[in-house]
Amino acid sequence: MKKEAPLIRYEEVHMMEVLIVDDDRSLAKLFKKAIEEWGYSAEMVYTGTEALKKLGQKSFDLVLLDIVLPDGQGHHLIPRMRGLNPDLGIIAITGFNTRELEIEVRKAGINQYLSKPVGMDVLRMSVDHAAGRNHGLPGDRAASSE
């Protein structure tokens, strides 16, 4: 009788790579530390220009994208990010939330929209969801707004 090979889950083979794009350096460092503690790999950049450069150099699975960056609006980068990696997951984060902005950002093609301050429990659920560790997404308004 032939012995079956053990099942290997994707996350055991591939550690999800997360790029944090936020000009708030202390917040970016906090996110990076937490994401790494949750078992993922994370890198930080502080501008849209740096984000596009980093995405051109390395393959990431997920971007945490601040909407207001020193060199432009984060959601305006999404088409270029998708051009570099069509399968890229994008979680938009902003401290300048309006309903109009949320609609515009969602139209750009994101996976989730979060308003600052972001609770670490919500961030973890969002990142875990992107990695396929689905816990549900409290606070995500995607289902109710589309």
Rosetta blueprint (number, residue, H / E / L):
1 M L
2 K L
3 K L
4 E L
5 A L
6 P L
7 L L
8 I L
9 R L
10 Y H
11 E H
12 E H
13 V H
14 H L
15 M L
16 M L
17 E E
18 V E
19 L E
20 I E
21 V E
22 D L
23 D L
24 D L
25 R H
26 S H
27 L H
28 A H
29 K H
30 L H
31 F H
32 K H
33 K H
34 A H
35 I H
36 E H
37 E H
38 W L
39 G L
40 Y L
41 S E
42 A E
43 E E
44 M E
45 V E
46 Y L
47 T L
48 G H
49 T H
50 E H
51 A H
52 L H
53 K H
54 K H
55 L H
56 G H
57 Q H
58 K L
59 S L
60 F L
61 D L
62 L E
63 V E
64 L E
65 L E
66 D E
67 I L
68 V E
69 L E
70 P L
71 D L
72 G E
73 Q E
74 G H
75 H H
76 H H
77 L H
78 I H
79 P H
80 R H
81 M H
82 R H
83 G H
84 L H
85 N L
86 P L
87 D L
88 L L
89 G E
90 I E
91 I E
92 A E
93 I E
94 T E
95 G L
96 F L
97 N L
98 T L
99 R H
100 E H
101 L H
102 E H
103 I H
104 E H
105 V H
106 R H
107 K H
108 A L
109 G L
110 I L
111 N L
112 Q E
113 Y E
114 L E
115 S E
116 K L
117 P L
118 V L
119 G L
120 M H
121 D H
122 V H
123 L H
124 R H
125 M H
126 S H
127 V H
128 D H
129 H H
130 A H
131 A L
132 G L
133 R L
134 N L
135 H L
136 G L
137 L L
138 P L
139 G L
140 D L
141 R L
142 A H
143 A H
144 S H
145 S H
146 E L
